């Protein structure tokens, strides 16, 4: 049995948000996915980016997203993400 290859998915939380598109593009040659943590300040005490930022970022990179929804009412929000 062969071990699966690791997936490299850098988190955009580590990026410079003023340069988010450039930061995503900078890892395209080494990353498999981009990891996006969505936190709503209700389900968890942190607040991060929302759907408009994710939609804008989709246009800036060819990488698929791994989206971690830590939000209230995920049935409402999951389909758009």
C-alpha positions in Angstrom: 0.0 0.0 0.0 1.4 3.4 -1.0 0.8 6.5 1.2 -1.2 9.3 -0.4 0.7 12.4 -1.5 0.3 15.3 0.9 -1.9 18.2 -0.2 -0.4 21.6 0.2 -3.2 24.1 1.0 -1.8 27.4 2.4 -4.3 29.4 4.5 -5.2 32.8 3.2 -5.3 33.9 6.9 -1.5 34.0 6.7 -1.7 36.4 3.7 -1.3 40.2 3.6 -5.0 41.1 3.1 -4.1 44.3 1.3 -2.4 42.1 -1.4 -4.7 39.1 -1.3 -4.9 38.4 -5.0 -1.1 38.7 -5.4 -0.5 36.4 -2.4 -2.8 33.8 -3.8 -1.1 34.0 -7.2 2.3 33.7 -5.5 1.6 30.2 -4.3 0.0 28.8 -7.4 3.2 27.0 -8.5 3.6 25.2 -5.1 0.1 24.8 -3.7 -2.6 22.3 -4.6 -5.4 24.3 -3.0 -6.0 27.5 -1.0 -7.5 27.1 2.4 -10.1 29.6 3.4 -11.4 29.9 7.0 -14.7 31.6 7.2 -15.6 32.6 10.7 -18.7 34.7 11.5 -18.1 35.9 15.1 -21.1 33.9 16.2 -20.3 30.2 15.8 -16.7 31.0 16.8 -15.5 34.2 18.5 -13.4 35.2 15.5 -14.5 37.2 12.4 -12.8 36.7 9.0 -13.7 37.2 5.4 -17.1 36.7 3.8 -18.5 35.5 0.5 -17.7 38.7 -1.5 -14.0 38.4 -0.7 -14.0 34.7 -1.6 -15.9 35.4 -4.9 -13.3 38.1 -5.8 -10.4 35.8 -5.0 -11.8 33.1 -7.2 -11.2 35.4 -10.2 -7.6 36.0 -9.1 -6.3 32.4 -9.0 -6.6 29.1 -10.7 -6.3 27.2 -7.4 -9.3 25.4 -6.0 -10.4 26.4 -2.6 -10.8 24.3 0.6 -13.3 26.3 2.6 -13.8 25.7 6.3 -17.1 27.2 7.4 -17.2 28.0 11.1 -20.5 29.8 10.9 -24.1 29.7 12.2 -26.7 28.4 9.7 -24.2 26.6 7.4 -27.2 25.1 5.4 -27.9 28.7 4.2 -24.3 29.7 3.5 -22.6 26.5 2.2 -24.1 26.4 -1.3 -22.7 29.8 -2.3 -19.3 29.0 -1.0 
